[in-house]
Amino acid sequence: MEVSAIYKYFEECGKVTSDTRNCTQGALFVALKGETFNGNAFAKQALEKGCRYALVDEKEFTEEGNPNIILVEDCLKALQDLANWHRRRLGTRIIGVTGTNGKTTTKELIATVLQKRYNVLYTQGNLNNHIGVPLTLLGLTEEHEMAVVEMGANHPGEIRTLVNIAEPDCGLITNVGKAHLEGFGSFEGVVKTKSELYDYLRSKENAFIFLDKDNHVLCEASAGLKSIGYGLEGDDLYIKGKLHACAPFLAFEWEHEGKTYDVNTHLIGAYNVKNALAAIAIGCHFEVPAEAICEALNGYIPSNNRSQLTETKDNHLIVDAYNANPTSMMAALENFRLMEVAHKVAILGDMKELGEGSVDEHRKIVSFLEGCGFERIILVGDEFGKANSGFEWYKNTDDLKAKISEEKISGKFVLIKGSNSMKLAPLKDIL
């Protein structure tokens, strides 16, 4: 079935879902497959729950005489083609965001800034993959003036797939670092994959990027592209920043066209200054007033276990437990080391998907910890266990929970950092 024909069903519905737990009345259900599920088997249930039509790609799940179950060759491809068709029909200005670390926070900061002037659609949560990006794009309406689309990857070619669906008009790469090395094979593989955003924009007329001019890898990778630069160093910057403090919240100033502005955020981590400067550069380019930009950044409250400061009755917690890789772990530890607070405790979980270099990367973290001077260091997981540190260690989070239940931690600033699969985030409930 041609995408133009499928689009007529979408126009009639106005909404798309791939989850029978979220069947909006009158929506179009798309039957997707995973390692442990087959969405085709839920098509009839989706209709019973209120969906108007269901796309399936296995004939056995169609019903003779039921025009509401529509057979296509491949549901995933249909979803992606549908999203691209919709994006082209509306012509909304789209900003693509990718990078090893900080892309979700940066995406949210960009959206927060742009919303001071525009009706903005942006990626919800971390729906940044081959399914999440199409679903985001299909949420576009005529009322949206701009969209900020986050794109993630853990294998070569994934960003290329996503940019060909979203067709961004401009974009940025936050940074490149050691993450998902099992999939990318090497740091060079990470750079090449993230740079697929740049490759696409080179091929698009009038496209441009927002560029961290302090990042030499990105500067080299972006050669030939029109860029709008931001950073902390250099004199030829569109937006120039200066860090003031992290005690514990990030405070900085930024300069544009000879005027300087102060920002006091609710963000933890000096590394977030670059994410904020990216949002400022985009805001200024799209003519959001400087005062409104500052107001947006001052008012932004992070969520989803990303650099959150939580005050409990016993401790101050810095929860950064959504993901972890050598680059983000080192940045978090360096920031924690520099924070002007007393009684620091670091609780660190394994960094996943690092392949053959995993033990070596964990040993590097352990070596760095030896010079940090934290009051207490707690390591969790098999990979940290293999690093042969002399620090306090637990095989899993449950073992650590049992220890904390016996010996309560109180009166401390606690950093909680690790890969999401380590399930460290619930520690905040007992600390």
C-alpha positions in Angstrom: 0.0 0.0 0.0 1.3 3.4 -1.0 2.1 5.9 1.8 -0.3 8.4 0.3 -3.1 5.9 0.9 -2.0 5.2 4.5 -1.9 8.9 5.1 -5.6 9.2 4.4 -6.3 6.9 7.3 -4.0 9.0 9.5 -5.7 12.2 8.4 -9.0 10.7 9.4 -7.6 9.6 12.8 -5.3 12.5 13.6 -3.3 10.4 16.1 -1.1 7.3 16.1 -0.3 4.7 18.8 1.6 1.5 18.9 0.6 0.6 22.4 -2.7 -0.9 23.4 -2.2 0.6 26.8 -2.5 4.0 25.2 -5.4 3.7 22.8 -6.7 7.3 22.3 -10.3 7.3 21.0 -10.2 7.3 17.2 -6.5 6.8 16.8 -4.6 4.8 14.2 -2.9 1.7 15.7 0.3 0.5 14.2 1.3 -3.1 15.0 5.1 -3.1 15.7 7.2 -6.1 16.6 9.9 -6.6 19.2 12.1 -9.4 20.5 9.4 -10.5 22.9 6.1 -9.3 21.4 4.2 -9.1 18.1 1.9 -6.1 17.8 -0.2 -7.8 15.2 -1.7 -10.0 17.9 -3.1 -6.9 19.6 -4.7 -5.2 16.5 -8.2 -6.4 17.3 -7.8 -5.4 21.0 -6.7 -1.9 19.9 -10.0 -1.5 17.9 -12.0 -2.7 20.8 -10.3 -0.1 23.0 -11.3 2.7 20.7 -8.8 2.9 17.8 -10.4 3.6 14.5 -8.0 1.6 12.3 -5.2 -0.8 12.8 -2.2 -1.4 10.5 -0.9 -5.0 10.5 1.8 -6.7 8.4 0.8 -10.4 8.9 -2.2 -11.6 6.9 -3.4 -14.0 9.6 -4.4 -11.0 11.7 -6.7 -9.5 9.2 -10.4 -10.2 9.2 -12.6 -10.7 6.1 -15.2 -8.1 5.9 -13.4 -5.8 8.5 -12.2 -2.7 6.7 -10.7 -1.3 9.9 -7.8 -3.7 9.9 -5.4 -2.7 7.1 -2.7 -4.9 5.7 0.7 -3.3 4.8 4.0 -4.9 3.8 5.9 -3.7 6.9 4.4 -1.8 9.8 7.6 -0.1 11.0 8.5 1.1 7.5 4.9 2.3 7.1 5.2 4.3 10.4 8.4 5.9 9.3 7.2 6.7 5.8 4.0 8.1 7.2 6.0 10.4 9.6 8.2 11.6 6.8 5.2 12.3 4.5 3.5 14.2 7.4 6.7 16.2 8.1 6.9 17.2 4.4 3.3 18.1 4.1 3.4 20.5 7.1 6.9 21.9 6.4 7.5 22.7 10.0 11.0 24.0 10.9 12.8 21.2 12.6 15.9 21.3 14.8 17.7 17.9 15.1 19.6 17.2 18.3 22.0 14.3 18.9 25.2 13.6 20.9 26.7 11.2 23.4 25.7 13.1 26.5 23.3 15.9 27.3 21.0 15.6 24.3 17.8 15.1 26.3 18.6 18.1 28.7 19.7 20.2 25.7 16.5 19.3 23.8 14.4 20.4 26.8 16.3 23.6 27.3 15.9 24.5 23.6 12.2 23.8 23.7 11.8 25.8 27.0 13.6 28.8 25.4 11.8 28.6 22.1 8.4 28.3 23.8 8.8 31.9 24.9 8.0 32.9 21.4 6.8 29.9 19.4 4.4 27.0 19.5 6.9 24.2 19.9 6.6 20.4 19.6 9.5 18.5 21.1 10.5 14.9 21.8 8.9 13.6 25.0 11.1 11.8 27.4 13.7 9.8 25.5 11.6 8.8 22.5 14.6 9.3 20.2 14.9 6.0 18.3 13.5 4.5 15.0 10.1 4.3 16.6 10.1 7.4 18.9 11.2 9.9 16.2 8.3 8.9 13.8 5.8 9.0 16.7 7.1 12.5 17.6 6.8 13.8 14.1 3.2 12.4 13.8 2.3 14.6 16.7 2.9 17.7 14.6 -0.1 19.9 13.8 -0.7 23.0 11.7 -0.4 25.0 15.0 3.2 24.0 15.6 5.7 26.6 14.4 8.8 24.6 15.3 9.9 21.2 16.4 12.9 20.0 18.4 13.6 16.3 17.6 16.1 14.3 19.7 17.9 11.5 17.9 19.8 8.7 19.6 21.9 5.8 18.4 23.8 2.8 19.6 24.8 1.4 16.2 26.3 2.9 13.0 23.7 4.2 10.5 21.0 4.9 13.1 21.3 8.7 12.9 21.3 8.5 9.1 18.0 6.6 9.3 16.5 9.2 11.7 17.5 12.3 9.8 16.1 10.8 6.6 12.8 10.5 8.4 12.8 13.9 10.2 14.7 15.9 7.6 15.8 18.6 10.0 16.5 22.1 8.8 19.3 22.7 11.2 20.8 20.8 14.1 23.5 20.3 16.7 25.6 17.6 18.2 26.1 18.2 21.9 29.3 16.2 22.2 30.9 12.8 21.3 32.2 10.4 23.9 32.7 6.8 24.9 29.3 5.2 25.0 27.6 2.1 23.5 31.1 0.9 22.3 29.7 -2.6 21.9 27.6 -1.2 19.1 29.9 1.4 17.6 33.1 -0.6 17.9 35.3 2.4 18.8 35.3 6.1 19.7 35.8 6.8 16.0 32.7 4.9 15.3 30.8 7.1 17.7 32.1 10.2 15.9 31.2 8.9 12.5 27.7 7.9 13.5 26.8 11.2 15.3 28.3 13.1 12.3 25.6 11.5 10.1 23.5 14.5 11.2 26.2 16.8 9.7 26.3 14.6 6.5 22.6 15.0 6.0 22.6 18.8 6.6 25.5 19.2 4.1 23.1 17.8 1.4 20.2 20.1 2.3 19.9 23.6 0.8 20.2 26.5 3.4 20.9 24.1 6.3 23.1 25.1 9.1 24.3 23.9 12.6 24.8 25.2 16.0 28.4 24.3 17.0 30.3 24.1 20.3 33.5 25.9 19.1 35.4 24.6 22.1 35.0 21.0 20.9 37.8 20.3 18.4 36.3 17.0 17.3 33.0 18.6 16.3 34.7 21.5 14.6 36.7 19.1 12.5 33.7 16.9 11.7 31.6 19.9 10.7 34.0 21.3 8.1 32.1 22.9 5.2 28.9 23.5 7.1 27.5 27.0 7.9 27.8 27.2 11.7 26.6 29.4 14.5 29.2 29.1 17.3 28.9 29.0 21.1 31.5 28.3 23.8 33.6 29.5 26.6 36.7 30.4 24.7 37.6 32.4 21.7 36.5 35.8 20.4 34.5 34.9 17.2 31.5 33.4 19.1 27.9 34.1 18.5 27.2 33.3 22.1 30.1 33.3 24.7 29.6 32.0 28.2 31.5 32.3 31.5 31.0 29.9 34.4 30.3 31.5 37.7 29.6 28.8 40.2 28.2 25.3 40.9 27.3 25.6 44.6 25.5 23.3 44.0 23.4 24.9 41.2 24.9 26.1 37.9 25.3 29.9 37.6 26.8 31.5 34.5 26.8 34.6 32.3 26.5 34.8 28.5 27.4 37.5 26.1 25.8 38.4 22.8 26.4 41.4 20.6 28.2 43.2 23.4 25.6 42.7 26.1 26.0 40.4 29.1 23.3 38.5 30.9 23.3 36.4 34.1 21.6 33.1 34.6 21.0 31.1 37.8 19.7 27.7 37.0 18.3 24.7 38.8 20.8 22.5 37.0 23.5 20.5 38.6 26.9 20.2 36.9 29.3 22.6 35.2 29.0 20.5 32.0 25.4 21.8 31.6 26.7 25.2 30.8 27.3 24.0 27.2 23.8 22.6 27.0 22.5 26.0 28.1 24.7 27.9 25.7 23.4 25.8 22.8 19.8 26.7 23.8 20.7 30.4 24.1 22.4 30.3 20.6 19.2 28.8 19.1 17.0 31.2 21.0 19.0 34.2 19.8 19.1 33.0 16.2 15.3 32.6 16.2 14.9 36.0 17.8 13.7 35.1 21.2 14.3 38.2 23.4 17.4 37.8 25.7 15.4 38.5 28.8 12.9 35.8 27.9 15.8 33.4 27.3 17.1 34.0 30.8 13.7 33.7 32.3 13.3 30.3 30.6 16.6 28.9 31.8 16.1 30.2 35.3 12.8 28.5 35.5 13.6 25.1 34.0 13.5 22.3 36.5 15.2 19.0 35.4 13.4 15.7 35.7 13.7 12.0 34.8 16.7 11.4 37.1 18.9 13.7 35.0 21.1 15.9 37.2 18.4 16.5 39.8 19.1 17.9 43.2 16.6 16.4 45.7 16.5 17.4 49.3 15.2 14.6 51.6 14.8 14.8 55.4 18.2 13.2 55.8 20.4 14.2 52.8 20.9 16.3 49.6 20.8 14.0 46.6 22.2 14.5 43.1 20.4 11.9 41.1 21.9 11.3 37.7 21.0 7.6 37.2 19.4 7.5 33.8 22.6 6.6 31.9 26.3 6.4 32.4 29.4 6.1 30.2 33.0 7.0 30.7 32.5 10.6 29.5 29.4 11.4 31.5 30.7 9.6 34.6 34.0 11.6 34.6 32.1 14.8 34.0 29.7 14.1 36.9 32.6 13.2 39.3 34.7 16.2 38.3 31.7 18.5 38.9 31.0 16.8 42.3 34.6 17.2 43.3 34.5 20.9 42.6 31.1 21.5 44.3 31.4 23.8 47.3 29.7 21.5 49.7 30.8 19.3 52.6 30.3 15.6 53.4 30.3 14.2 49.9 29.3 10.6 49.3 29.5 9.0 45.8 27.3 6.0 44.9 28.3 4.8 41.5 26.9 1.9 39.4 28.3 0.0 36.4 28.6 1.7 33.0 27.0 -0.7 30.5 27.6 -1.5 26.8 31.3 -0.8 26.8 32.4 -4.0 25.2 35.9 -5.3 25.6 37.2 -2.1 27.1 34.7 -2.2 30.0 37.1 -3.3 32.8 39.7 -0.8 31.7 37.2 2.1 31.6 36.0 1.2 35.1 39.6 1.1 36.4 40.1 4.6 35.0 37.1 5.8 37.1 38.4 4.0 40.2 41.9 5.7 39.7 40.2 9.1 39.4 38.2 8.5 42.6 41.4 7.9 44.5 42.3 11.6 44.3 38.8 13.1 44.8 38.8 13.2 48.6 35.1 12.2 49.0 34.0 11.2 52.5 32.7 7.9 51.2 32.7 6.0 47.9 30.3 3.2 47.2 30.6 1.1 44.0 27.8 -1.2 42.7 28.0 -3.9 40.0 30.1 -6.6 38.6 32.2 -4.3 36.4 33.3 -2.2 39.3 34.0 -5.4 41.1 36.4 -6.5 38.4 38.2 -3.1 38.7 39.8 -4.4 41.9 39.3 -1.2 43.9 39.7 -0.9 47.6 36.5 1.0 47.9 33.2 -0.2 49.4 31.5 -2.5 46.9 28.2 -4.2 46.4 27.2 -6.8 43.8 23.9 -5.1 43.1 21.6 -2.3 44.3 19.5 -4.6 46.5 22.6 -5.5 48.6 23.3 -1.8 48.9 19.7 -1.1 50.0 20.0 -3.7 52.7 23.2 -2.0 54.0 21.6 1.4 54.0 18.6 0.1 55.8 20.9 -1.2 58.6 23.3 1.9 58.6 21.4 5.0 57.6 23.3 7.7 55.7 22.4 11.2 56.9 23.7 14.8 56.7 25.5 14.2 53.3 25.6 15.4 49.8 25.1 12.2 47.8 25.9 11.7 44.1 24.0 8.8 42.6 25.3 7.9 39.1 25.1 4.8 36.9 23.4 3.1 34.0 19.7 2.9 34.1 19.8 -0.9 34.2 21.6 -0.7 37.6 18.3 0.6 39.1 20.1 3.2 41.3 17.3 5.8 41.1 15.1 4.2 43.7 17.8 4.7 46.3 16.5 8.3 46.6 13.5 6.8 48.4 15.6 5.5 51.3 18.2 8.2 51.4 
